Structure formats: structure tokens, C-alpha cells
């Protein structure tokens, strides 16, 4: 996943030769290369931290050294900055990206950028020497090696997300990456409202979405499970891109986000009602879709206190511990075996807990 200092320097010289053949004006810029192979989610994060770190390190190297080519590789297994260390969590991705920057004088930057955008699209394949060096050094056969501008990478990722029905998510990501000062709203493919502002994504509560639906109860329960599954997909990708996910709420204190879960509070426990219990709404293939906290109401029905959405399997245990402590009850989860709706078509729970 990383190249040594010497390997990175060798590769940088080959890359410089390739870029010179495409756009000779690059000779007036400084090429900075990080000898590390990343997944695209690691590069496409707000503020582009990998490139920002690479640029900062390159500016510290006195001009005139290394023929205006500077490369950073690993030493004793570590890159010179933590942000240049690829994560093992994304190591199995089918496409690996090696970041580089061209630091150019202000007067040249715009023209050089335009020329690179044009030339890389049509002639951006790496040279034979560069591709051969990479295959020998990495010990693998590469299907395709080419140069991409950052705009190319954004466009490619956009197409990939659209292909798997996540175009709405990309709309929010693109805003966070390119115009983070703007707000953006969208609907997911299943109709869940999502909003980006101030560096965070806020998703509509699935329970709130359910309350607005009409029709057959079984179909509504099925559609609700689909919305939560979609929210889990969004949560995984947003976390990979380092964009926080929260629930929308009328009162901010009524929602919270933890490691792999979202939680919304509907009401405080009534001491005049029965003790709270934890109920697991379940769906085939998804397991626990949502945990509802409810107590037996004065009229005998279930009084809903909160809904908790485990977005990752490992979040279920900590979430149960949190709810147990908050409501002063045992961390005992009553499996419902399905998604239970009340007479109004909203998330419900049995009035009496059956053991």
C-alpha cells in the first residue's frame, strides 16, 4: 500500500517524463508525489486532506532540489504524515489511486490546468516504462494505468454512485467537497429527505417518513425496512468520506448520533406507566431494523419513548447498553420477528411484554 522513499523517487521521475510528453509546460511547475495507494473514498473527503498534506510537505522542500520533482515514501513502514497512510479498511477496492500535485506559479496555473484536463481525457494512459515499473514493484498485473485529474476522479465517482442508485447521495457529497459553504437538499431514491449544511448531512427520521406513508400495512412495513437499508448504505459511504450523518429533528436535543447508530427521543418516561422495555423490529436479511423503547400506557396501549437505528452490526451491543443505562432497565431485547405498526400505521410495540 506504500512505496519506500527510493521507490517513490523513481516513480516520480517516470511520472514527470509522462506528464512532460503530454503537456511540456509542466516543467515550470513542481511535481509532488505521495508513494501511497489509496481508495477513492480516502481522497474525496471534505478539504481534500490527502492532497492538502502533500502540498504542505512539498512546499517545505527548498526549490531547486530534485529537478523540481519531490516524492514522499515510507520509512520504517510509515509515511511522513498520518494523512498519507492508506487505511487497510479500503485495501480490497478494485481501483487504487496514487495522489500527486503540480504546484505552479499563479500565472501558469490556469492554463496548465486547462491543458491537463484536455490531454488527460484523451491521452492519459501511463507510459509503458511507468506501467512496467509499477507492475514489477507492486508484484501484480495491472489492467489499466492512467492519469486522472481530480475533476476526472469526481466525474468517475459520480457515475459509479449513480449506477448503484445513489445519485442523491453524490449530490450531497459533491456539495461538501466543492462548495462546502452552500446548503443542499435532496431526496433519496426511496424518498427519504436529506440535507447538507455546515459540514454535516441530516437525514429525515425513518419513523417520520413512515408516518407520512399511506396504504396497506404490510407494504408500509416492507417499504420502511427498505428505507432503513438505504440509510445504512448512506451511513457507510458518508463515514468512508468522513462526512458526519445525523437525524433531522424539530428540537436538536431529541436526536443524537453515535458510533454506528442514530437515536431519536419522542417522550420522557412517565413514572405513572409501566417500566420501559426494548423491542426489536426485524426484517428478513436486515436483522434488527430499529429498536423501539416503549412503556405500557395508562390506557393499556404502548407509549413510545424512543427509536434507535443500528446502522452497523457492531453498534447493537453498545446501543443496548446505552438504552439500558438511560432508562434504568435490563439490556433485554424483545424480538418482535417483524416490523410492528400501531393502528395509525406508525412504529408500535405490544402493550404487554411476552416472555
C-alpha positions, 0 to 999 in steps of 0.5 A, a space after each residue: 500500500 506504500 512505496 519506500 522513499 527510493 521507490 517513490 523517487 523513481 516513480 516520480 521521475 517516470 511520472 514527470 517524463 509522462 506528464 512532460 510528453 503530454 503537456 511540456 509546460 509542466 516543467 515550470 511547475 513542481 511535481 509532488 508525489 505521495 508513494 501511497 495507494 489509496 481508495 477513492 473514498 480516502 481522497 474525496 473527503 471534505 478539504 481534500 486532506 490527502 492532497 492538502 498534506 502533500 502540498 504542505 510537505 512539498 512546499 517545505 522542500 527548498 526549490 531547486 532540489 530534485 529537478 523540481 520533482 519531490 516524492 514522499 515514501 515510507 520509512 520504517 513502514 510509515 509515511 511522513 504524515 498520518 494523512 498519507 497512510 492508506 487505511 487497510 479498511 479500503 485495501 480490497 477496492 478494485 481501483 487504487 489511486 496514487 495522489 500527486 500535485 503540480 504546484 505552479 506559479 499563479 500565472 501558469 496555473 490556469 492554463 496548465 490546468 486547462 491543458 491537463 484536463 484536455 490531454 488527460 481525457 484523451 491521452 492519459 494512459 501511463 507510459 509503458 516504462 511507468 506501467 512496467 515499473 509499477 507492475 514489477 514493484 507492486 508484484 501484480 498485473 495491472 489492467 489499466 494505468 492512467 492519469 486522472 485529474 481530480 475533476 476526472 476522479 469526481 466525474 468517475 465517482 459520480 457515475 459509479 454512485 449513480 449506477 448503484 442508485 445513489 445519485 442523491 447521495 453524490 449530490 450531497 457529497 459533491 456539495 461538501 467537497 466543492 462548495 462546502 459553504 452552500 446548503 443542499 437538499 435532496 431526496 433519496 431514491 426511496 424518498 427519504 429527505 436529506 440535507 447538507 449544511 455546515 459540514 454535516 448531512 441530516 437525514 429525515 427520521 425513518 419513523 417520520 417518513 413512515 408516518 407520512 406513508 399511506 396504504 396497506 400495512 404490510 407494504 408500509 412495513 416492507 417499504 420502511 425496512 427498505 428505507 432503513 437499508 438505504 440509510 445504512 448504505 448512506 451511513 457507510 459511504 458518508 463515514 468512508 468520506 468522513 462526512 458526519 450523518 445525523 437525524 433531522 429533528 424539530 428540537 436538536 436535543 431529541 436526536 443524537 448520533 453515535 458510533 454506528 447508530 442514530 437515536 431519536 427521543 419522542 417522550 420522557 418516561 412517565 413514572 405513572 406507566 409501566 417500566 420501559 422495555 426494548 423491542 426489536 423490529 426485524 426484517 428478513 436479511 436486515 436483522 434488527 431494523 430499529 429498536 423501539 423503547 416503549 412503556 405500557 400506557 395508562 390506557 393499556 396501549 404502548 407509549 413510545 419513548 424512543 427509536 434507535 437505528 443500528 446502522 452497523 452490526 457492531 453498534 447493537 451491543 453498545 446501543 443496548 447498553 446505552 438504552 439500558 443505562 438511560 432508562 434504568 432497565 435490563 439490556 433485554 431485547 424483545 424480538 418482535 420477528 417483524 416490523 410492528 405498526 400501531 393502528 395509525 400505521 406508525 412504529 408500535 410495540 405490544 402493550 404487554 411484554 411476552 416472555 
